[in-house]
Every structure is written in C-alpha cells, then in structure tokens.
Amino acid sequence: MINEYIEKVVVHEATGGRQGKDRKQQVDVYFNFIGSCQVPQKADIEKMD
C-alpha cells in the first residue's frame, strides 16, 4: 500500500568515512502528487522556537 504514495527513492553516496558518528548519507524520497519534500534539520527546527 505504501508503494502507491512513493514515486522513487534516490540514495546518494555516503560521506565522512566508512563508519562512525561523522558518516552522513542523503536520501531523497519523491512522493506521487507531491514531488520532493524537504524535511527540516534539527538545527532549523531549534531556530524556529
């Protein structure tokens, strides 16, 4: 059922080493009828308060 809402998922190359807390990886989820939706980062949410 969830497949009905997701058009595609794009997984980018990881940065920050092979493992550990500095490793980051971007994942883009494209929804049907919406497109790409940006989820705010924790720092951005704290600035809004």
Biotite code that builds the C-alpha atoms (Angstrom):
import biotite.structure as struc

atoms = struc.array([
    struc.Atom([0.000, 0.000, 0.000], chain_id="A", res_id=1, res_name="MET", atom_name="CA", element="C"),
    struc.Atom([2.842, 2.446, 0.783], chain_id="A", res_id=2, res_name="ILE", atom_name="CA", element="C"),
    struc.Atom([4.166, 1.902, -2.744], chain_id="A", res_id=3, res_name="ASN", atom_name="CA", element="C"),
    struc.Atom([1.144, 3.827, -4.017], chain_id="A", res_id=4, res_name="GLU", atom_name="CA", element="C"),
    struc.Atom([2.460, 7.024, -2.389], chain_id="A", res_id=5, res_name="TYR", atom_name="CA", element="C"),
    struc.Atom([6.181, 6.798, -3.262], chain_id="A", res_id=6, res_name="ILE", atom_name="CA", element="C"),
    struc.Atom([7.320, 7.528, -6.814], chain_id="A", res_id=7, res_name="GLU", atom_name="CA", element="C"),
    struc.Atom([11.046, 6.894, -6.255], chain_id="A", res_id=8, res_name="LYS", atom_name="CA", element="C"),
    struc.Atom([13.853, 6.874, -3.680], chain_id="A", res_id=9, res_name="VAL", atom_name="CA", element="C"),
    struc.Atom([17.306, 8.267, -4.519], chain_id="A", res_id=10, res_name="VAL", atom_name="CA", element="C"),
    struc.Atom([20.191, 7.264, -2.222], chain_id="A", res_id=11, res_name="VAL", atom_name="CA", element="C"),
    struc.Atom([23.316, 9.427, -2.545], chain_id="A", res_id=12, res_name="HIS", atom_name="CA", element="C"),
    struc.Atom([26.910, 8.400, -1.836], chain_id="A", res_id=13, res_name="GLU", atom_name="CA", element="C"),
    struc.Atom([27.887, 8.472, 1.843], chain_id="A", res_id=14, res_name="ALA", atom_name="CA", element="C"),
    struc.Atom([30.450, 10.960, 3.163], chain_id="A", res_id=15, res_name="THR", atom_name="CA", element="C"),
    struc.Atom([32.514, 11.142, 6.339], chain_id="A", res_id=16, res_name="GLY", atom_name="CA", element="C"),
    struc.Atom([34.404, 7.876, 6.407], chain_id="A", res_id=17, res_name="GLY", atom_name="CA", element="C"),
    struc.Atom([33.472, 4.263, 6.447], chain_id="A", res_id=18, res_name="ARG", atom_name="CA", element="C"),
    struc.Atom([31.628, 4.286, 9.759], chain_id="A", res_id=19, res_name="GLN", atom_name="CA", element="C"),
    struc.Atom([31.113, 6.390, 12.848], chain_id="A", res_id=20, res_name="GLY", atom_name="CA", element="C"),
    struc.Atom([29.195, 9.420, 14.001], chain_id="A", res_id=21, res_name="LYS", atom_name="CA", element="C"),
    struc.Atom([30.570, 11.676, 11.241], chain_id="A", res_id=22, res_name="ASP", atom_name="CA", element="C"),
    struc.Atom([29.189, 9.491, 8.437], chain_id="A", res_id=23, res_name="ARG", atom_name="CA", element="C"),
    struc.Atom([26.297, 11.099, 6.581], chain_id="A", res_id=24, res_name="LYS", atom_name="CA", element="C"),
    struc.Atom([24.175, 9.945, 3.677], chain_id="A", res_id=25, res_name="GLN", atom_name="CA", element="C"),
    struc.Atom([21.446, 11.832, 1.858], chain_id="A", res_id=26, res_name="GLN", atom_name="CA", element="C"),
    struc.Atom([18.251, 10.014, 0.907], chain_id="A", res_id=27, res_name="VAL", atom_name="CA", element="C"),
    struc.Atom([15.661, 11.747, -1.289], chain_id="A", res_id=28, res_name="ASP", atom_name="CA", element="C"),
    struc.Atom([12.102, 10.398, -1.306], chain_id="A", res_id=29, res_name="VAL", atom_name="CA", element="C"),
    struc.Atom([9.817, 11.560, -4.123], chain_id="A", res_id=30, res_name="TYR", atom_name="CA", element="C"),
    struc.Atom([6.110, 11.218, -3.408], chain_id="A", res_id=31, res_name="PHE", atom_name="CA", element="C"),
    struc.Atom([3.375, 10.860, -6.014], chain_id="A", res_id=32, res_name="ASN", atom_name="CA", element="C"),
    struc.Atom([1.317, 14.046, -6.431], chain_id="A", res_id=33, res_name="PHE", atom_name="CA", element="C"),
    struc.Atom([3.702, 15.988, -4.122], chain_id="A", res_id=34, res_name="ILE", atom_name="CA", element="C"),
    struc.Atom([7.228, 15.620, -5.526], chain_id="A", res_id=35, res_name="GLY", atom_name="CA", element="C"),
    struc.Atom([10.287, 16.002, -3.347], chain_id="A", res_id=36, res_name="SER", atom_name="CA", element="C"),
    struc.Atom([9.541, 17.144, 0.198], chain_id="A", res_id=37, res_name="CYS", atom_name="CA", element="C"),
    struc.Atom([12.321, 18.703, 2.303], chain_id="A", res_id=38, res_name="GLN", atom_name="CA", element="C"),
    struc.Atom([12.323, 17.591, 5.944], chain_id="A", res_id=39, res_name="VAL", atom_name="CA", element="C"),
    struc.Atom([13.767, 20.316, 8.208], chain_id="A", res_id=40, res_name="PRO", atom_name="CA", element="C"),
    struc.Atom([17.003, 19.553, 10.047], chain_id="A", res_id=41, res_name="GLN", atom_name="CA", element="C"),
    struc.Atom([17.112, 19.581, 13.857], chain_id="A", res_id=42, res_name="LYS", atom_name="CA", element="C"),
    struc.Atom([19.084, 22.859, 13.868], chain_id="A", res_id=43, res_name="ALA", atom_name="CA", element="C"),
    struc.Atom([16.450, 24.513, 11.655], chain_id="A", res_id=44, res_name="ASP", atom_name="CA", element="C"),
    struc.Atom([13.659, 23.419, 13.992], chain_id="A", res_id=45, res_name="ILE", atom_name="CA", element="C"),
    struc.Atom([15.510, 24.818, 17.030], chain_id="A", res_id=46, res_name="GLU", atom_name="CA", element="C"),
    struc.Atom([15.919, 28.186, 15.251], chain_id="A", res_id=47, res_name="LYS", atom_name="CA", element="C"),
    struc.Atom([12.139, 28.363, 14.747], chain_id="A", res_id=48, res_name="MET", atom_name="CA", element="C"),
    struc.Atom([11.496, 28.149, 18.516], chain_id="A", res_id=49, res_name="ASP", atom_name="CA", element="C"),
])
